[in-house]
Amino acid sequence: GAKAGFEAEFLVGGVVARDLVKNWDRYARALPQSSNSTAGSR
């Protein structure tokens, strides 16, 4: 029912969040380069 769907969604969200935390330093380095490459240190 709705509870099972919510738990499945929560599980997927947890996996995504854990992957984001695991690769956060890579994302943090990649984001500033793509968003404002002019302000980046070259």
QUIJOFEN-V663023 format. One line per field, one symbol per residue. psi: psi as a letter, one per 20 degrees, with the letter a starting at -180 (. if undefined). burial: + if it has 24 or more other C-alpha atoms within 12 Angstrom, else -. Layout:
# QUIJOFEN-V663023
psi=???
burial=???
This chain:
# QUIJOFEN-V663023
psi=bhgggghgghgghhggghhghhkghgghhhghhhgnhhiqo.
burial=------------------------------------------
